[in-house]
Amino acid sequence: MIQETAPRNIMHIDLDTFFISCERLINSRLIGKPILIGGVSDRGIVASCSYEARHFGIHSAMPMKMAKRLCPEAIVLRGNSETYSKHSQNVTDIIREAVPIYEKSSIDEFYIDLTGVDKFYSCQNFSSELRQKIIKETGLPISFGLSSNKTVSKIATSEAKPNNQLSIFKGHEKPFLAPLSIRKIPMVGEKNYRILCDLGIRKIQTLQEMPVNMISKVLGKNGTGLWKKAHGIDLSPVISYQERKSISTERTFNVDTTDIGKLKSLLTAMAENLIFQLRRGNKLTACVTIKLRYSDFQTYTIQKRIPYSASDQVILPIVMTLYEKLYQKRLLVRLIGVKFSHLVGGGHQIHLFEDSENMFNLYQAMDKIRDKYGDRLVMRASGFGAKTISRWNPFTGGPPPLLANRRS
């Protein structure tokens, strides 16, 4: 049975081919040309590609060697995550000033709750004016979808691209969704898509016509959620964005120590675990902080802002550099800690500029092993001196690390 809910107005914003658009702001000669951003060597992978490149069958996460073969004339750029983070923040600042509740779901995507605005002003006009304001002040192309919930708005944005807008009015969700591919629903991944295709479900309309208990038998709870989304039902709220979210872990020693090898080993293990938690929580950090407390209880911290990342080879060297700068007294250490803050939602795409295909595959393999067998089953040799860290997810709850006596 479909549950009636109070009408909402949810806007979804997507910055079109965001990395490509940022590069074209810097160099206008790139406009209209096939562009690939990612690892520049043949062993790299594609982080982003322009619409002109997509016409050749290129997509994100494709090996760069294959992409070059499909489109030899494509211009390949390494990318600059610091530049992209700056432009993302500019858009965030505009949205923050314009609306009371917004959710930054990734570096280039936002949800905005406009419920109640229609009592005073047309939500469609407000959304259109906000889009034009962002385009005018940043120079970035932007698409948006407007509907009664997050799922339909996100799909509407996808249908509006490139650089356009689409509103789906209350009661029109099902007809809008019906002719679209089942892959348009955000929660349908490759595995579920294959299962649905085997059942003869390729269009959303087919799923709309099925009894909910039938799809639930195949996909369980995910099947029920999928059936609801196919009917345009999504009650998930827009979660107010908090810029200064953080995760951290600390270790207080039973006996104060000056064992540099032990300190470095422990710090590596702690940082490596937190980086994995970032990836598992689909988060990126923009600030790394190291904390030391000496035996006399004097406490010191040092931090560094970085481009958004959740990559071991990016963050771990920064952690060790900060530690080297901070630990200069050579006194007995009572506590050591590491913290990642300024978190935003975002997948691994932001790190692909430096990662090779092998490195990307290595991350995926290690994370799958950790998910299945525990966080500390796979770790760097430099972290072997640390005690085992238990399974922990700072974004969804669960037991804290054995090494940590505090988290934020």
N, C-alpha and C positions, 0 to 999 in steps of 0.2 A: 504494500500500500504506500502511495506517495504522500508524504506529510507536507501539509501547508505550513509555511513559515511567514513571519513578518517580512515585508519587502525590504530588501537591502540594495544598495548601489555600490558595487565593487569595481574599481578601475585597476586594470593591469597594464603596466608600462614596460616596454622592452626597447632598449637602445639597439637599433638595427645594426647587425654585423659590427658590434661595438669596437673591437680592436682595429678593424679595417677603417672604420669611420674616423677614429682618432689619428691614424696614420695619414689619412687624406686631409685632415685639418693641418697637419704639419707640411705635407707635400701635395699640393693640388694636382700635380701631374699624374698622380696615381688614380685619379677619378676616371671611372669607366674602364679600367684595366683589370685583368684577372690577378688577384693578389693572394698570396699564401703567407700566413704568419705561423711561425713555429721554429723547430730546430732546422737550421739551414743546411746541415749535412744530409746525405742520403739516409743516414741512420736515425734522423729526427722524425718527428710526427707533426701533423698539421694541428695547430691550436685553433685557427680561424681561417676562413676563406671568404672572398667576396662573392657576390651573386654571379659575377661574370665567370668565376672559377667553378662555381657549382654547376653551371651549364655543362661542364665536362665530366660530371659525375663525382667531383671531389667533395669530401665532407670532413668534418672535424674528427680528429683521432686517427685519420688515415696516415699510413707511412708516407713520409715526404717523398721518398723515391718513387712510389706509385703515383702520387699526385703530379710530380714533374713529368712522368711518362704520359699521363692523361692530358696534361696541358703544358707542353714544353715552353710556351711563351710566357707562362706565369711569372710574376715578379715575386721573389721570395724574400721575406723580411724576418729577422729574428724576433722583433717585438720588444717592447719596453713596458714592463709591468708597472713601473713607477709612474710613467705617463698615463697609463690607463687608470690607475688608482686615483690620480689627481682629477681626471675628467669625471670619474664616477662620483667623487666627492663633490664636485661642482654641481652635478645634477641633484645629488642628495640635499645639498644646501637649499636649492630652489624649491624642492618638494617640501622640505621641512618648514620653510617660511609660508608655504601656501596652504597646507592641510594639517589637521590636528592628529590624524592617525594614519601612519603608513608603515609598511613592512618592506625592508630591503632584503629580498630573497636571494639575491646574488649581486655581483659587481655591476650587472647591467639590467637588472629586473626589479620592479617595485610593485607592490599591491597598495592601493589607497582605498580606505573606507569612506565613501561619500554619503553614507546613510544619513538622512535628515537634511542634507543640503537642498534637496528638491523642494523643501518647504519654503525656501527663500529664492532659489535660483535653479535653473535647469542644470542637472548633473551632466548632461551631454554637452551643453555650452561651456560649463566650467572645465570639463575634461579637455575639450578642444582648445580652450584658451590656455590651459596649463601646458599642453603639448606645444603650442606655438611659442609660449614663453621660453620653454626649455630649448627649443630649436633656435630661437633668436639669440639667446644669451650664451649658448654653448656651441652652436654650429653643428650639433649632432643630429642625424636623422632619428626619428622616434616613432614607434607605432604603439597604439593602445587599443584595448578591448574594454568595453563597459557592459556589465550585466548585473544580475542579482547575486552572483557568487564567484569565487576565485577560479574554479575550474572552467566555467563557460567563458569568463573574461580572458583567461590565458589562451584558450583555444581561439577566441575571437581575435586576439592580437596576432596569433599565428596566421589567421586567414586575412588579416588586414595588411600584412607586410607585402612589399617594403614601404616604409615611410608613409603610413596611412592610419586610418582609424575605423572602428566598427563597433556599433552599439547593438546589443541584443535586448529587446524589451521584455519585461516580465510576461511570461506565458508563451514566449516564442522560442524558449530554449530547446525543446525537443525537435521542432521542425528545423531549426538551425543545425543541430548536431546530426540529425538522421542521415544525410547523404555523405557524411565525412567518413574517412577511414578510421577504423578502431584505434589505429596508432596515434591519432590526434589526442586521445585521452592521456593526460600526463602520466598516470600510473601504469600504463601498458609498456613494459619493456620487451626486449627481444624474446625472452623465454615465454612470457604470457601471450605474446603475439602469435608465436608458433602454435601454442595450445589452442588459441581461439581460431586460428586458420584451420586447424585440423577438425574443428567443430563446424566449419563452414561459416564462421563469423568474421567477416572482413569489413563490413560497414556498421556504423553505430546503430542504424535503424534495426538491423537484425538482432542486436542485443536488446534494444528497446522492446522488441516483440516477444522476447523469451521470458518465461517465468523466472523470478528471482531465485527460487530454490534450485532450479536446474543449473544455473551458472555457479551457485554456491557449492553444489556438490563437486564441481570440478576445481574451483579455485578457493573454496573455503570463505573466510571472512573477506579476502581480497575480491572474491567474486561478487559479494554483496555490495562492497564499496564501488566496484566497477559498474555494476548495474545501476546504482544510484547516480553516478556521474554521467552515465549514458542518458539518463532521464533529466539531466540538468540539475541534479540535487547535490549540493555541497554546503554543509553548515559550518565548515571550518572558518574561524575568525581571522581577521587581519591582526597579526600580532605586532603590537607597537614596537618599532625598531629602537634598540638601545645601542648607542655607539660604543660604549665602554664595557661590553661584556668581556669576561676573561675566564681562563682556566689556569690552574696552577697546582703545583705539588711541592712539598717540602719534606726534608728529612732532618730530624733532630737526633744526633748521635747519643748513644748510651755513654760513650767516653769521648770527650773532645779530642780532636785529631789534627795533625799537621801533615798527614799522609797525602801528598799531592796526587799520587797515582789513584788512591782511593777516591778522592774528591772528584777528579776528572772522570773516572769510571762511573761513579754514581750520577754525576751531572749529565753525562752522555745518555745513560739509561733512562733517567727521568725525562730529559728533553725528547728523546726518541719516542718514548711512550706517549707524551703529550701530542707530538706531531701526528702520531697514528690516530689519536683521539680526534684531532682536527679533521683528518680525512674521513674517519668513520662518522663524524657528525656533520660532514659536508660543510666544513667551516674553513676560513682562511684567517690568518692573523696578520696584523700590521705593526705589532709592537712586541719586542722580546725584553723581558726583565730578569735579571739575576740577583739573588739575595744571599747575603752572608751574615751570620751572627757569630761573633767571637765568644770566647769563654767568659769575658767580662760583660756579656749581654749587649755590647754595642752592636748595632745592626746597620748594615750598609746595603744599598741597592744601586744598580746601574741599569739603564734601559736604552734601547735603540729602536727608532721607527724604521720599518722596512716596507717595501712593496708587498701587497697582499700575497701570502704564500702558505702552503702546507707541505712543503717539500723538504725532505731530510737534508739534501746537499746544499740547500739555500740556508736553512735555519741553524743546523748544527754548527757550522763554522762561526756564525754570529754568536751563538751561545758560548763557545769556547773563547772567542775573542773578548767578550764581555767579562767572562770569568778571569781571564789573564789580567785585564785592566783593574778589576775589583780586588782580587786577592794579592795584595802587595805587602801586607804587614807580616806575613808568615807567622801569625799567631795561631793558637789553638782555635779550631773552628767548632762551634756547637751546633750550628744549623746551616743547611744549604738549601736553596730553593730556586725554582724557575717558573716563570709566569708568561703566558701569552695573552695579550689583550687587544682591544680594538677589533674584535672578531666580526666577520660578516659571513653570510652564507655564500657558498661558491664551490664548484667542483674543481677537479684537478686541472682544468683547462688553463688556469692562470700560470701554471708552472711549465707548460709544454714548450715555452720558448727556449729553455735551457735543457730540458730532458730529451734524451734520445729515445728511440722506440724501445730499446732494450731496458732503459731505466724505467720508462712508463710501465712496461710489462712486469718488471721486477717489483714495483710498488704494488701493482694489483695482486701479484702472486703472494707477496709477503702479507698483505692485508687480509687476503682470504685465509691464509694459514693462521694468522692471529685471531681472526674472527672465530675460526672453528676450534682451535686448540689452546688459545690463550695468548695474551698480549706479549709475553716474554719468551715464547718458544723460538721466535726469530729475532735476533738482535745483533748489533755490531760487536765485534770482538773487544773493542775498547770499553764496552759496557758490561763485560762479563764479571767485573769485580763487584757489581751491585747486587743486592738481594732481589729476589723475584718480585715483580710488581703484579698484583692481581688484576683480573679482568674488571674494567671500569669504563663507563661511558659518562662523561661529565654533562652531556647534552640531554640524555634520557634518564639519568639516574643510575642506580646500581651501587655496589660496594665501592668505596674509595680505594686507591692504591695502598698497599701495605707500606710503601715508602712515604706516603703523604699523610700528614696529620691535619691538613687544611686544604680546602679548595674554594674557589670563588667562581 
